[in-house]
């Protein structure tokens, strides 16, 4: 960021809702916040919470926290108090960059957390001397803080719920953040004249691409307000008005943009890249958006949060009859990967196995979970005798003859049902192949007899019509009988996590509650 400011101090660094901050101004603003944090006792290696909705000041705060020698911890601003308290307690957070809109939740946090600084609150927000207002920040020194920061120091911790619903912190260093920024900026040719969307919330790892790779290239980051992110037509209008050149978003947002974004009424000719990742993007919808944006290239960006990113694909023309998901492409230069079987033996091209990744973009580890960190790694000796540490992604892939990878699903999305192995992602793909289905979410729940049964929830396109029986017959023609959902419902929407992904944990919990209620009713009938 500082180098970009030296090259072009007046160039826009970040813009949101008509407000702009140049690179020169961003350096000064982040220096002011960093100096305030240091004066309030922040030390190298501390964790500072970032608990606020998107804004230009939040971006400045993010950089400031790292300049102060600490790691930033973005907290979902819409999360309940119990979730916020868990993160604050787990990370030992004593300082928060926040906003007055969050004071109601902050007031519910336990006193024993001992939060010492609430930067961004007003004098009347109820935290007395612990409050630092933005007016106070504006009077702080704009000089660079005299704090030494090393490449292995903590840069940020991203929390993800995982399959259990318990928040799990993924800690990254400055080195890992920089390695991914350099790889992605080079792969997609980020330029100083680019305008890159920041669509994902800051507590989602996808956001680091535009924030760090953008700063590296001297690009402008266009922050997408939540109000626009949720409304496809408003999103497309903003893309036009801001002359966005690079769109970075989750597939669900792009599907909505295609079908509800009024694209035929927009001039989006400035867009040169559409980048996506985080979940499978239905092939027909990629093809549809590629047709709608003929001037743009499309990039499939793959990589678990633990390694930031490891492969990418410049999407080629997709045949009209292709329904299977596209490839996840090739490794970024300088990264390594192996595909192994259940005994950690490496397998060759054409054989399905788990993908393990070795790269400088690898996380420090899971925060406060050393055993989990170690179990996620495989240590191997390289040809030169040095040790190489690979991260176990949990993703099942198949290496192609040309060196690219095909993603087949999650290892933990593979279930055993009475002697049969079922890939839940394959069931989703079969459902999505029906012309009326916009999205399908498939999950497994206990059946009460020691096994599991498959359930599915689907949503339909606007004005599309289909009945549950029709969808069941459709998928029955594509899958073996044992892989068919025992329960299939059509809903207007599916529950989503704060990062926009389908919330399978919530759906499984709803299924459990349904089963308990049914069991209670049956017991009542038997007693009667």
N, C-alpha and C positions, 0 to 999 in steps of 0.2 A: 504494500500500500504506500509506504513512504517513498519507494523508488518511483512509483507511478506519479506521486505528487511532485517529485523533483522534475520529472520529464514534462508533465503537463498539469501544473497546479490548478488551472482554471477549468479543466475538463470535469464533467459531471461524474461523481463517484457513485452516488445513490440518489434516487428520486422516488417520491411517493406523493400521490394526490396533489400534484402541482408544486410541491416543495422540493427543492434541489439542494444538494450539498456537493461542492467541488472536492477534488482530491486534496487540495491545499486546506480547505476548511475542515474536511474530515480528519486530517492529521491533527489540526489544532484542537478540534472538539474532542477527539479521542484522547489527546494528551491532557486536556483539562480534566476529563473524567478519571483518567488513570492517576493523575496527581492527587485528586481528591481521595481516591481509594487508598493510595499509599499513605496519605496523611491520616486516614481513618484506621490504619493498622494492617492493611492487606500486605501480605508477604509472599515471596516466591513459593510456589507450590500450593497456595491456598485455593479454595474453590469459591467462586462468586456466582450467586444465582442470577439468572436473567429471566425475570418473571414479569412479562408485559406483552401486550399485543405488538405486532409489527409497527415500527416507526423508524424514522431516520435516526433519532436519538438511540434507539435500541441497537442499530447497526454500529453507531459510534461507541456505544457501551460495550459491545462484543469485542471490538478491537482494543478498547481501553483496558478491559480486564486482562487480556493477554499481555499488553504493554506493561501492566502493573506486576507481571510475573506470575499471575494466577491463571487458573483454567476456568473458562466460562461454563456454566451448567444451565442450558435453556430448559425452562419448566413450562409445560403446557399452560397457557394463561386461562384456559377454560376448565382446568382440572379442579376437582373438589379439594377442600382443605386437607383431608386425610392424605391424599396423594402428594400434595405440596409438602406437607409436613414430613412424609416419608423421605422424600428427596433431600430436603433441607437437613434432616437428621442424619441420613446415610452419608452425605457428603461433608458433614460438619460445616455447613455454610453459615458464616457469620455476617456476610454482607450481601445485600440484594440490590440489583438495579431493577426498578419496578416502575409503577405508575399509580396514580390515584384511583383508577378504576379497579385496582386489585386490593384496595385497603380493606374491603369487607372480608375477604378470605384471609388476609394477613392477620386481621384482628382475632381470628379463630385459632391461630397457631398456639401451641403450648408455650408458656413462658420459659420453660426450661431449655428451649432451643437456643436462647441467648443470642438472637440476631442483633448485631450492634449497629448496623447501618442499613437504612432504607433510602437509597438514592433514587430520587424521582418523585417522592411524595411531597405533598404540600404541607405548610406549617399547621394546618388545621385538621390533618388526617389522623391525629391521635397517637403519634409515636414520639412526640417531644424532641429531646435532644438527639435521638437516633436518626432523625430525618435530615436529609440533605436535599434542598430544592434545586431545580434547574437554574434558578437565578444565582445560587451560590456557585454552581458549577461554572457558570459563565464568567465569574470573576477569578477563577483559578488560573494558574500559570499555563501557558500554551507550550512551554518547553517540553522536550522529550523527557520522560521520567528516567532517572539514573538507576535503572534496575537491570541487572544482567539476566538474560534469558537464554537458556541453552536449547539445542535442537531436541534433546530427549526430555525436556520439561513438559509438564502437562499443558495442553492447549485447551481442551474441552472434554466434557463428558456428556454423551448423548444417552438418554434413558429410553429403553424399549421394553414393552410389556412381555414379549416372548409368548410362548405357548401356555404358560401358567398364569399369566395375568399379573405376576409380581414384577414391579419395575426392576430392570437390570441395567446398570450403568456401564457404558462402553467408553473407556478412556483412551484418548488419542494424544499424541505428542505433536509438537511443532513440526518435527521431521515427517511424521506420517501425513499430516495435513498438507504440508508443502509438496511431498512426493506425489500425492494424488492430484493436487492442483496443477503441478507441472505436467503430469501425464495427460490429464484431460484437456488442459489449455492447448497443448501441442497437438493432440489428436484431432481436435475440432477447430483448430486455428483461430482461437479467440483473438480479437483485435481491439485496439483502443477505440475504434469507432463503433464497436458493438454495443447493443443495448439488450441486456440479458434479464429475463424475468426471474424474480424470486417469488415463486408460487407456493412452495411448500412451507409449512410452519418451521420456525427455527429449531424446534425440538425434534425435527426429522432430519436424518443425516443427508438427505437429498439436497438440503439447503446449502451445504458446505461447498458444493460445486460452483455455484454462481458467486458466493461471497468471497471465496478464496481465489479460485481460478480467474474470476472477473477482476479482482484487485491486482493479481499478478500481471494481467494483460493491460490494465488501465481502462477496462470497459466500464460502462455505466450499468449499475444494477437497478432494475425497475421493480420496486416492491409492489406486490399485488395485494391491495387491502382485502381483508376477509370478505367484505361485502361483494367485491368483484369476483373473488375466487369461487364463491358459491353460486354465482349466476353466470352461466356460459355466455349469454348475449352481452352482458356487461364486461366480461373478460375479453371477448373478441373486440369490443369497442375500444377497450383500453389498449389492446395490442395494436390496433390501427392508430389511435391517437398518439401513442408513445413511439411509434415507428420502431417497434421491437424487432430485433434481428435474430435473437436466439431465445427460443421457448424451452424451458426446462420444467417438466411437470410429471406427475404420476399418470399412468395410462387412464385411470378413471376420469380425470379432469379433461384429458384429450378426447375421450369418447363422448363426454358431455359437450365439449366444444364442437365436435363434428355434428352431432345430432340436434343440439339446441343452441348453437352459437351464432345463428343467423349469418353464416359465413358468406352466403351469396350476396349479402348487403355490405360486406366489408372489403377494404383494400388492404390486404395483408402481404403485399408483394415485397415488403422489406424483410420478411422472415427468410433467413437463409439456413437455419438449423432448427429442427424440433428434436429435443433430447428427452428421453423418457426412461424410467426405471422404477424399481420398487415392487413391481408385480407384473404378471403376464398381461400383455396387451393383445386382445383378440385380433387375429390376423385380418379379418375382413374390415375392422375399424381402422387399422393402420393403412390398409389399401385405400379406404374411403378418404382419410385425411390427406394422404399423399396425392390423391386426385384433386382434392380441394385446394391444396397448396403446392402447385406444380413447380414453383421456383425454389422450394425448400428441400434440403437434404434431411434425412431422418437418421437419428442415432439411438440404437438400443444400448443403454448403459447398465451393465450388470456388476454387482458386487455387494456382499453383505456389509452392514455397517461396521463390522469388525475389521474389514480391510478397505473401507471406503469404496473402492471400485477396482476391478481387476480385468474385465474384458469389455469390449465395445464392438458394435457392428454398425457400419454404414449400410443402412437397409437398401438392398437392391430392389428392382422392380419385382412385385409379388404377382405370380400367376393368378388369374381370376378364379381358378379352381382350387387354390391352396387353402386349406383350413387349419393345418397343424401350425403351432406357434413357430415364429421365426427363430433363427439361431441367436445365441448371445455373443457370437463373434470370436475375436481373437484377443489374446492377452495384450495389455499395454506393453510397450518396450521396457525391458528391465525387470519385468515381473515373471514369476515362474509358477507352474501349477503341475500337479500330478493327479491322476484319477486312480483310486484304490478300491479294492473289494473290502468285504467285511473284516478281513484279517490284515488290512493295511498293506496288502500286496499290490504293487502297481499293475494296472491292466492296460492293454493296448487300445488302439483306435477301434471303434465299433463295439466296445464292451462297456456296459453301463457300470458306473461306480460313483463314489463320492468324490467331489472336487476339493482338493486341498491347495491352498494358495500361499505363496511365499513372496513378500514384497516389502519395500520400505514404507508402504502405506498401511502396514499392519498395526493394529491397536497396541497400546501399552498392556492392556488387559481389562478384565471385568473389575469394576471398582469394588474393593473390599471383598472380593471373592477369588482368592488365590487358587483354591482347589479347582474351581470351575475354569479359571484361566488356563491352568496347566492341562486339564483334561481336554481343552479345545485345541491343543497343539500336538503336532507330530514332529519329532526332531530326527533329522536325517543327516548323514555325513556326505558332504559334496565330494566331487571328483578331486578337488584340491585338498581334501582332508578337513575343511572347515565345516562347522555345524550350520545347517539350514533349518529354520523353524517354519513349519507350515501350519496354517490355520485350517481347521476342519469346518468347512462351510455348512455341512449338513445337506447340501444340494446334490441331487443325483444328475450326472451329466454323461454324455457320450462324446468322446473326442472324435472328430471327423478326420478323414484322410488328409484334408488340407490344413489341419491344425486348429480349426475352429471348434467350438463347443456347442452342443445342443443340450439345452436344459430340459430335463424330464420331470422335475418335481422335487419336493423335499423328501429327505429320508424319513422325517417324522410325519410326512403326509402319506406314507405307505402303511396300510393297515392289513392285518391278518384277520380273515373272517372264515372260521370253520375250515381251515386248511387252504384257503384261497388268499392270494396276495392281491390287493387292490390299490391302484394309484388314484388317489382322490382327484388329482389334477386332470387325469384322463377323463374322469366322469364330468368335470366342469367343462372340458373342451367339447365333449359330446353334446352337452346341453346347449352350449353357446353356438354350436353349429346350426341350431334351429333358427330360422330367419326372424322369428318374433322375439327371441331372447336377447336382451341387452346385456345382462350379467347373470352369472350363476355362481353360487357359493355352496360348496359341498363340504361336509364335515362328518366325522364319525362320533357316535355316542354309545355308551354301554347299553346292551340290550337286556340286561338283567339275568342272562344265562351264562355269563363268563366270556362273552364275545362282544362284538360291536355291530351296530347297524348303521347304514349310510342314510343321511338326510340331506336334502337340498332345498335351497331357497333361490328363486329366480325373479328377476324383474324384466318387464317387457318394454320394448320401444314405445314411444308415444304413438297412439293410434293403431298399434299392433294388437292383434287378437290371437289368443291361444288358450286352451284349457289344460288343466293339469294332466288329464288323461292323454291328451294329444302329445304332450311333452314326454310323458312316460313311455308311450309307444315309440316316439322318435328315438329316445335313448336306448330303448330295448332292441332296436334294430342295429345299434352300433356297438353294444357292449354285451359281455356274457351275463347270464342271469344273476350270478352271485354278486356282480358289481352294480346292480341297479339300486337306486335309492328306494328305501322302504317308505320314506315320507318325502313328498315333493309338494311345495306350496309356491304359489305366485303371490308376491307381495309388491306394494308400490315402491318400497325401498328396502335396503338392508342396513343394519346398524354399522357404523363406521368408527374407526379409531380416530384420534386427534390428527393423525397423519394422512387420513383419507383412505386407508385400506379397509377392506371388509373385516369386521370385528367377529372372527370365528369363535373367540373365547366367549363373547356375549351370546352368540347363537347356541353354543353348546350348553351354557348355563340356562338359557331359556328352555332348551330341550329337557334338561334335568328337572327343572321346575314343573314342566308339563308332565313328565313321567311320575313325579312325586304326587302331583295333584290327581292324576289318573289312578294311582295306587291307593290313595286315600279314598277316592270315590268307590273303588272296587271293594275295599274293606268295609265301607259303610253299607254297600249293597249286601255283602255276605252276612254282616251282622243283622241286617233287617230280615 
